[in-house]
Amino acid sequence: MPNSFFPLRLHFRLTVLLALGVGLVQAQDGNAAITQADGMMRQYFQTGTTLMYSISAVMALIGAIRVYRVWNADEGHGLAYKAAAAWFGSCVFIVLVATVIRAFFGL
């Protein structure tokens, strides 16, 4: 009889310990975590913005080369203007995204 009672007793103890552990985990301060996340975001934001501007510069160089190639191969069909507008628009978009994010978060 004691052998069949021991697993039930063990399960009860484990359940009580688990319930207490969950209660302790939930009792942690949420403000500290939010403050830490805010600090980390502000710390990495300048690096991310610089990275976005660098990607935009590389895209502009690649776009300039591609537009030049299309312009030389174009026979008056207007493909060079479409290519230039597309590449210019993508570079402006990525710069605007970085600026809007900076303004939105107040950095």
TARAKA-V134569 format. One record per residue. N is the residue number from 1. SS is DSSP state (@ for helix, = for strand, . for the rest). NEAR is the number of other C-alpha atoms within 10 Angstrom. Layout:
n->N ss->SS near->NEAR
n->N ss->SS near->NEAR
//
This chain:
n->1 ss->. near->5
n->2 ss->@ near->6
n->3 ss->@ near->7
n->4 ss->@ near->8
n->5 ss->@ near->9
n->6 ss->@ near->11
n->7 ss->@ near->11
n->8 ss->@ near->11
n->9 ss->@ near->11
n->10 ss->@ near->11
n->11 ss->@ near->11
n->12 ss->@ near->12
n->13 ss->@ near->12
n->14 ss->@ near->12
n->15 ss->@ near->12
n->16 ss->@ near->12
n->17 ss->@ near->12
n->18 ss->@ near->12
n->19 ss->@ near->11
n->20 ss->@ near->12
n->21 ss->@ near->12
n->22 ss->@ near->11
n->23 ss->@ near->11
n->24 ss->@ near->10
n->25 ss->@ near->9
n->26 ss->@ near->10
n->27 ss->. near->9
n->28 ss->. near->10
n->29 ss->. near->9
n->30 ss->@ near->10
n->31 ss->@ near->9
n->32 ss->@ near->10
n->33 ss->@ near->11
n->34 ss->@ near->11
n->35 ss->@ near->11
n->36 ss->@ near->12
n->37 ss->@ near->12
n->38 ss->@ near->11
n->39 ss->@ near->12
n->40 ss->@ near->11
n->41 ss->@ near->13
n->42 ss->@ near->15
n->43 ss->@ near->11
n->44 ss->@ near->10
n->45 ss->@ near->17
n->46 ss->@ near->14
n->47 ss->@ near->11
n->48 ss->@ near->13
n->49 ss->@ near->18
n->50 ss->@ near->12
n->51 ss->@ near->13
n->52 ss->@ near->17
n->53 ss->@ near->17
n->54 ss->@ near->13
n->55 ss->@ near->15
n->56 ss->@ near->19
n->57 ss->@ near->15
n->58 ss->@ near->13
n->59 ss->@ near->17
n->60 ss->@ near->19
n->61 ss->@ near->13
n->62 ss->@ near->13
n->63 ss->@ near->20
n->64 ss->@ near->16
n->65 ss->@ near->12
n->66 ss->@ near->16
n->67 ss->@ near->22
n->68 ss->@ near->15
n->69 ss->@ near->12
n->70 ss->@ near->18
n->71 ss->@ near->18
n->72 ss->@ near->10
n->73 ss->@ near->11
n->74 ss->. near->14
n->75 ss->. near->10
n->76 ss->. near->8
n->77 ss->. near->9
n->78 ss->. near->11
n->79 ss->@ near->15
n->80 ss->@ near->20
n->81 ss->@ near->13
n->82 ss->@ near->13
n->83 ss->@ near->18
n->84 ss->@ near->18
n->85 ss->@ near->13
n->86 ss->@ near->14
n->87 ss->@ near->19
n->88 ss->@ near->16
n->89 ss->@ near->13
n->90 ss->@ near->15
n->91 ss->@ near->19
n->92 ss->@ near->13
n->93 ss->@ near->13
n->94 ss->@ near->18
n->95 ss->@ near->18
n->96 ss->@ near->13
n->97 ss->@ near->13
n->98 ss->@ near->19
n->99 ss->@ near->13
n->100 ss->@ near->12
n->101 ss->@ near->13
n->102 ss->@ near->15
n->103 ss->@ near->10
n->104 ss->@ near->9
n->105 ss->@ near->10
n->106 ss->. near->8
n->107 ss->. near->10
//
